[in-house]
């Protein structure tokens, strides 16, 4: 296979694409990213509800960076329905990638009934399932928050069991890892689960695939001796109805593999020995920081209060119910000698916040992170989102993005494992 043709769903501003195809950073060549292998994105979709033109800033950024016709800016649910009846054309691809938002994984009816699995309208995992069912790509690579493995609280692991049963139904072998990007040398502590799947009828040895598969090549680790074997139910509907009931802890651990509803899972410890980057590696010179990013000294007390520990009585404004509220302290300012905390979508704006990053300047002033720094914390070239959108929207895009180096490592591991180059 000389070229891996890729479709990017929920594309955002192109994190998967950059990670797989690489980029040339001419201003800072030491931060350039070579291609992970023979990957070529030929189709992409990005749509930000509620669908107004003002909300499509990520799609406009994608088109600005990759070309005018590089992304379909329309509701993926509608796009797939139209493709199924021939009103749209989605090209055949070898691989589909996407960071799908967490929504509702509930299933309306068993597979053997009309239309099979069907969640609430607009639920995005089912769009991935629909795409896989329609196009049957050889590979898939998906990203989500790590709580996917243990949600919901009433049925621990149910949501992930539904996803695994969907992939088993289509004939995919699945590997997953919970990856903290900082533990593999990146300047942000961002923990996400990555799900890799391969369409194959070849029977695999689960224990071998767990410790020697694509994810094992991508993320060197030491695996726990104690491993858990379990089955997910073959029908997503059955998992939705009964998986995890009565369990206090999810059976799915930080690493795992599945074929034909048979699962092997365990925890691991990272075993990375390469270079490491920290927050100060992405900071821009202070003379390049706009004035509105510096915090007014008169407002520092509010920032300190929000970042500090609390135990105080509060009253619900709607019900009048009084309760004791408590939370721990956060670093203020953020240490620049360590990887940063996870970027959130609310990183933009001048208002005081518990979760926004704040760094101390050499002259003693405090400031928020600028969008160029947020871009680089996610592994994008500096200024990637500087295409005319607001600073707040740039921060929103990065809060929704992924660390591009993670799919890059997976792409390199795929290239070696399957001999793709």
C-alpha positions as CSV (number, residue, x, y, z in Angstrom):
1,X,0.0,0.0,0.0
2,X,1.9,3.0,-1.3
3,X,-0.5,5.6,0.2
4,X,-2.9,5.6,3.1
5,X,-5.9,7.7,2.1
6,X,-7.4,9.3,5.2
7,X,-10.8,10.8,6.1
8,X,-10.8,13.2,9.1
9,X,-14.1,13.5,10.9
10,X,-14.8,16.2,13.5
11,X,-11.7,17.7,12.0
12,X,-11.4,20.9,14.1
13,X,-8.4,22.8,12.8
14,X,-6.6,19.7,11.5
15,X,-4.8,18.1,14.4
16,X,-4.9,14.6,13.1
17,X,-4.0,15.7,9.7
18,X,-0.9,17.6,10.9
19,X,0.1,14.7,13.1
20,X,0.0,12.2,10.3
21,X,1.2,14.3,7.4
22,X,3.6,16.5,9.3
23,X,4.5,20.1,8.6
24,X,7.5,22.3,7.9
25,X,8.1,25.0,10.6
26,X,10.5,27.3,8.7
27,X,10.7,29.9,11.5
28,X,11.6,27.3,14.1
29,X,12.8,24.2,12.2
30,X,13.6,22.4,15.4
31,X,9.8,22.2,16.0
32,X,9.1,20.8,12.5
33,X,7.2,17.5,12.3
34,X,8.1,15.1,9.5
35,X,5.4,12.9,8.0
36,X,4.5,9.9,10.1
37,X,4.3,7.8,7.0
38,X,2.5,7.7,3.6
39,X,-0.7,9.3,4.9
40,X,-2.8,11.6,2.7
41,X,-6.0,13.2,3.9
42,X,-8.4,13.3,1.0
43,X,-11.7,14.2,2.8
44,X,-12.6,16.0,5.9
45,X,-15.7,17.2,7.8
46,X,-16.0,19.9,10.4
47,X,-19.3,21.4,11.7
48,X,-19.8,23.4,14.9
49,X,-23.4,23.4,16.1
50,X,-25.8,25.2,16.2
51,X,-24.8,25.7,12.6
52,X,-24.6,29.5,12.4
53,X,-22.0,31.0,10.1
54,X,-20.3,32.7,13.1
55,X,-19.7,29.3,14.7
56,X,-17.8,27.8,11.7
57,X,-14.4,29.5,12.6
58,X,-12.6,26.1,12.9
59,X,-13.8,25.0,9.4
60,X,-12.6,28.3,8.0
61,X,-9.2,27.9,9.6
62,X,-9.0,24.3,8.2
63,X,-9.8,25.6,4.7
64,X,-7.4,28.5,5.0
65,X,-4.5,26.1,6.0
66,X,-5.3,23.1,3.7
67,X,-7.2,24.6,0.8
68,X,-10.6,26.0,-0.1
69,X,-12.2,22.7,-0.8
70,X,-10.3,20.6,1.8
71,X,-13.2,20.4,4.3
72,X,-17.0,19.7,4.1
73,X,-18.6,22.3,6.4
74,X,-21.9,20.6,7.0
75,X,-23.6,18.4,9.7
76,X,-22.0,15.0,9.5
77,X,-25.2,13.2,10.2
78,X,-26.8,14.9,7.2
79,X,-23.7,14.3,5.0
80,X,-23.7,10.6,5.7
81,X,-27.5,10.2,5.1
82,X,-27.1,12.0,1.7
83,X,-24.1,9.8,0.8
84,X,-26.0,6.7,1.6
85,X,-28.7,7.6,-1.0
86,X,-26.2,8.9,-3.6
87,X,-26.8,12.6,-3.1
88,X,-23.2,13.2,-2.0
89,X,-20.0,11.5,-2.7
90,X,-17.5,10.5,0.0
91,X,-14.4,8.9,-1.5
92,X,-13.2,5.5,-0.5
93,X,-10.4,5.7,2.1
94,X,-8.0,3.4,3.9
95,X,-8.3,5.1,7.3
96,X,-10.8,7.3,9.2
97,X,-9.7,9.5,12.1
98,X,-11.5,11.7,14.5
99,X,-11.8,13.1,18.0
100,X,-15.5,12.7,18.6
101,X,-17.2,14.7,21.3
102,X,-18.6,13.0,24.4
103,X,-22.4,12.8,24.1
104,X,-25.0,10.1,24.6
105,X,-24.1,6.5,23.8
106,X,-27.5,5.1,24.5
107,X,-29.0,2.6,22.0
108,X,-32.6,2.6,20.9
109,X,-33.0,-0.9,19.6
110,X,-31.2,-4.2,19.0
111,X,-29.1,-4.7,15.8
112,X,-31.5,-7.3,14.5
113,X,-34.3,-4.8,14.3
114,X,-34.9,-2.3,11.6
115,X,-32.1,0.3,11.3
116,X,-30.1,-1.4,14.0
117,X,-28.3,0.8,16.5
118,X,-29.6,4.3,16.8
119,X,-28.9,6.8,19.4
120,X,-30.5,10.2,19.9
121,X,-30.4,12.5,16.9
122,X,-27.0,14.0,16.4
123,X,-25.1,11.6,18.6
124,X,-21.7,11.5,17.1
125,X,-20.3,8.1,17.9
126,X,-23.1,6.6,15.7
127,X,-21.9,8.8,12.8
128,X,-18.4,7.2,13.1
129,X,-20.1,3.8,13.2
130,X,-22.2,4.7,10.1
131,X,-19.0,5.9,8.3
132,X,-17.2,2.6,9.1
133,X,-20.1,0.6,8.1
134,X,-20.5,2.5,4.8
135,X,-16.8,2.8,3.7
136,X,-15.2,-0.1,5.5
137,X,-11.7,1.5,5.8
138,X,-8.9,-0.8,6.9
139,X,-7.9,1.4,9.8
140,X,-9.5,3.8,12.3
141,X,-8.0,6.1,14.9
142,X,-10.2,7.9,17.4
143,X,-9.6,10.2,20.5
144,X,-11.7,11.0,23.5
145,X,-11.5,11.9,27.2
146,X,-10.3,9.1,29.4
147,X,-13.5,9.0,31.4
148,X,-15.0,7.3,28.4
149,X,-13.6,4.1,29.8
150,X,-15.6,4.3,33.1
151,X,-18.8,6.2,32.2
152,X,-21.6,6.5,33.2
153,X,-21.5,6.3,37.0
154,X,-24.6,4.1,37.1
155,X,-23.1,1.5,34.7
156,X,-19.3,1.7,34.9
157,X,-17.7,1.0,31.5
158,X,-21.0,0.8,29.6
159,X,-20.2,3.5,27.0
160,X,-16.9,2.0,26.1
161,X,-18.4,-1.5,25.9
162,X,-21.0,-0.1,23.4
163,X,-18.2,1.3,21.3
164,X,-16.2,-2.0,21.4
165,X,-19.3,-4.1,20.5
166,X,-19.9,-1.7,17.5
167,X,-16.3,-2.3,16.3
168,X,-16.5,-6.0,16.9
169,X,-19.7,-6.2,14.9
170,X,-17.9,-4.7,11.9
171,X,-14.9,-7.0,12.2
172,X,-12.3,-4.7,13.7
173,X,-9.5,-5.6,16.1
174,X,-9.1,-2.8,18.6
175,X,-6.2,-1.5,20.7
176,X,-6.5,1.4,23.1
177,X,-4.2,3.4,25.4
178,X,-4.8,6.2,27.9
179,X,-2.0,8.6,26.9
180,X,-0.8,11.5,29.1
181,X,1.1,13.6,26.5
182,X,3.5,15.0,29.0
183,X,4.7,11.5,29.8
184,X,5.9,11.2,26.2
185,X,7.8,14.5,26.0
186,X,5.2,17.0,25.1
187,X,4.8,20.3,27.0
188,X,1.2,19.8,28.1
189,X,-0.3,17.4,30.6
190,X,-3.3,16.1,28.6
191,X,-4.7,12.7,29.3
192,X,-6.9,11.2,26.5
193,X,-7.8,7.7,25.4
194,X,-6.8,6.8,21.8
195,X,-8.6,4.0,20.1
196,X,-6.9,2.3,17.1
197,X,-8.7,-0.4,15.1
198,X,-7.8,-2.6,12.1
199,X,-10.3,-4.4,9.9
200,X,-9.1,-8.0,9.7
201,X,-10.3,-11.6,9.7
202,X,-6.9,-12.9,11.0
203,X,-7.1,-14.3,14.5
204,X,-4.7,-12.5,16.9
205,X,-3.2,-13.5,20.2
206,X,-4.6,-10.8,22.6
207,X,-1.6,-10.8,25.0
208,X,0.9,-10.5,22.1
209,X,-1.1,-7.6,20.5
210,X,-1.4,-5.9,23.8
211,X,2.3,-5.7,24.4
212,X,3.6,-5.7,20.9
213,X,1.0,-4.1,18.7
214,X,0.7,-0.6,17.2
215,X,0.0,1.2,20.4
216,X,2.8,-0.7,22.2
217,X,5.2,0.5,19.5
218,X,3.9,4.1,19.7
219,X,4.0,4.4,23.5
220,X,6.8,2.5,25.3
221,X,5.5,1.1,28.6
222,X,5.9,-1.4,31.3
223,X,2.7,-3.5,31.6
224,X,1.2,-4.8,34.9
225,X,1.6,-8.6,35.3
226,X,-2.1,-8.8,36.4
227,X,-4.3,-8.6,33.3
228,X,-8.1,-8.9,33.1
229,X,-10.0,-10.9,30.6
230,X,-13.6,-10.1,29.9
231,X,-16.3,-10.2,27.2
232,X,-18.4,-7.4,25.9
233,X,-21.8,-8.4,24.7
234,X,-22.1,-8.8,20.9
235,X,-25.0,-6.3,20.5
236,X,-24.6,-2.7,21.5
237,X,-28.2,-2.7,22.7
238,X,-27.4,-5.5,25.2
239,X,-24.4,-3.5,26.6
240,X,-26.6,-0.4,26.8
241,X,-29.1,-2.3,28.9
242,X,-27.0,-4.3,31.2
243,X,-23.2,-3.8,31.0
244,X,-21.6,-2.5,34.2
245,X,-24.8,-2.5,36.4
246,X,-23.8,-2.7,40.0
247,X,-20.1,-2.1,39.3
248,X,-18.3,0.5,41.3
249,X,-15.2,0.4,39.1
250,X,-14.9,0.0,35.3
251,X,-13.3,-3.2,34.1
252,X,-11.5,-1.3,31.3
253,X,-8.0,-0.2,32.3
254,X,-5.5,2.2,30.7
255,X,-4.4,-0.3,28.0
256,X,-6.3,-3.0,26.2
257,X,-7.1,-5.0,23.1
258,X,-10.2,-6.6,21.7
259,X,-11.2,-9.0,19.0
260,X,-14.6,-10.6,18.5
261,X,-15.9,-9.2,21.9
262,X,-13.0,-10.8,23.8
263,X,-11.1,-8.2,25.8
264,X,-7.7,-8.2,27.5
265,X,-6.9,-5.1,29.6
266,X,-4.4,-3.9,32.1
267,X,-2.7,-0.8,33.5
268,X,0.8,0.3,32.5
269,X,3.6,2.7,33.5
270,X,5.1,4.9,30.8
271,X,8.7,3.9,29.8
272,X,9.7,6.9,27.7
273,X,13.4,8.1,27.7
274,X,13.4,10.7,25.0
275,X,13.5,14.5,25.1
276,X,11.0,16.4,27.2
277,X,9.5,19.9,26.8
278,X,7.9,22.2,29.3
279,X,5.7,25.3,29.3
280,X,8.6,27.8,29.0
281,X,9.6,26.2,25.7
282,X,6.5,27.6,24.0
283,X,6.4,31.1,25.7
284,X,6.8,34.0,23.3
285,X,8.9,37.1,24.2
286,X,7.1,39.4,26.6
287,X,7.4,42.3,24.2
288,X,5.1,40.3,21.8
289,X,2.4,39.9,24.4
290,X,-0.6,42.3,23.8
291,X,-1.4,44.6,26.7
292,X,-4.8,43.0,27.4
293,X,-3.2,39.7,28.3
294,X,-1.5,41.3,31.4
295,X,-3.5,41.0,34.6
296,X,-4.5,44.3,36.3
297,X,-2.7,44.2,39.7
298,X,-6.0,45.3,41.3
299,X,-7.7,42.1,40.1
300,X,-5.0,39.7,41.3
301,X,-6.8,39.0,44.6
302,X,-9.8,37.7,42.7
303,X,-7.5,35.4,40.7
304,X,-5.8,34.2,43.9
305,X,-9.2,33.5,45.4
306,X,-10.4,31.4,42.5
307,X,-7.1,29.5,42.3
308,X,-7.0,28.9,46.1
309,X,-8.4,26.2,48.3
310,X,-11.9,26.8,49.7
311,X,-14.3,25.5,52.3
312,X,-17.3,27.8,52.5
313,X,-21.0,27.8,52.9
314,X,-23.0,28.5,49.7
315,X,-26.7,28.8,48.9
316,X,-28.3,27.6,45.7
317,X,-30.0,30.7,44.2
318,X,-32.9,28.7,42.7
319,X,-33.8,26.4,45.6
320,X,-32.4,28.2,48.6
321,X,-30.6,25.0,49.7
322,X,-27.5,25.7,51.7
323,X,-24.5,23.5,51.4
324,X,-20.8,23.4,52.2
325,X,-18.6,23.9,49.1
326,X,-14.9,22.8,49.1
327,X,-12.1,22.5,46.6
328,X,-8.3,22.3,46.6
329,X,-5.8,24.9,45.6
330,X,-4.2,25.2,42.1
331,X,-0.7,26.6,41.3
332,X,-0.7,30.3,40.9
333,X,1.2,31.3,38.9
334,X,1.7,28.2,36.7
335,X,5.2,26.7,36.8
336,X,7.0,27.3,33.5
337,X,9.5,24.5,34.3
338,X,6.9,21.8,34.0
339,X,4.5,20.7,31.3
340,X,1.4,22.9,31.5
341,X,-2.0,21.8,32.7
342,X,-4.6,20.7,30.2
343,X,-5.9,23.5,27.9
344,X,-9.7,24.0,28.2
345,X,-12.0,25.7,25.7
346,X,-12.5,28.6,28.2
347,X,-8.9,29.6,28.1
348,X,-9.7,32.9,26.3
349,X,-11.1,36.1,27.7
350,X,-9.8,38.6,30.3
351,X,-12.0,37.6,33.2
352,X,-10.5,35.9,36.3
353,X,-10.8,32.1,36.2
354,X,-9.7,29.1,38.2
355,X,-8.8,27.2,35.1
356,X,-7.0,29.6,32.9
357,X,-3.2,29.5,32.8
358,X,-1.3,32.4,34.3
359,X,2.5,32.9,34.2
360,X,4.7,35.4,36.0
361,X,6.9,37.6,33.8
362,X,10.5,38.5,34.6
363,X,9.4,42.0,35.8
364,X,6.9,40.5,38.3
365,X,3.8,41.1,36.2
366,X,1.3,38.3,35.6
367,X,-0.3,37.4,32.3
368,X,-2.5,34.9,30.6
369,X,-1.2,32.7,27.7
370,X,-1.5,34.2,24.2
371,X,-3.1,32.1,21.4
372,X,0.3,31.5,19.7
373,X,1.4,29.7,22.9
374,X,-1.8,27.7,23.1
375,X,-1.2,26.6,19.5
376,X,2.2,25.4,20.3
377,X,1.1,23.6,23.5
378,X,-1.0,21.4,21.3
379,X,1.9,20.8,18.9
380,X,0.5,23.1,16.1
381,X,2.9,25.6,14.4
382,X,2.9,28.9,16.2
383,X,0.1,31.1,14.7
384,X,-1.8,28.2,13.2
385,X,-5.2,29.6,14.2
386,X,-4.2,33.2,13.4
387,X,-6.4,33.4,10.4
388,X,-8.8,36.2,11.4
389,X,-10.7,34.6,14.2
390,X,-11.0,36.2,17.7
391,X,-8.5,35.4,20.5
392,X,-11.4,33.7,22.3
393,X,-12.2,31.5,19.3
394,X,-8.5,30.6,18.9
395,X,-8.5,29.4,22.5
396,X,-11.7,27.5,22.0
397,X,-10.2,25.7,19.0
398,X,-7.1,24.7,21.0
399,X,-9.2,23.6,23.9
400,X,-11.0,21.2,21.6
401,X,-7.8,20.1,19.8
402,X,-5.4,17.3,20.5
403,X,-1.7,17.1,20.9
404,X,-0.6,16.5,17.3
405,X,2.5,14.5,18.4
406,X,0.3,11.7,19.7
407,X,-1.3,10.7,16.4
408,X,2.1,11.3,14.9
409,X,3.6,8.6,17.1
410,X,0.7,6.3,16.3
411,X,1.2,6.9,12.6
412,X,4.9,6.2,12.8
413,X,4.1,3.0,14.7
414,X,1.6,1.9,12.0
415,X,4.2,2.6,9.3
416,X,6.7,0.3,11.0
417,X,4.2,-2.4,12.2
418,X,2.6,-2.8,8.8
419,X,5.6,-1.9,6.6
420,X,3.7,0.9,5.0
421,X,6.7,3.0,3.9
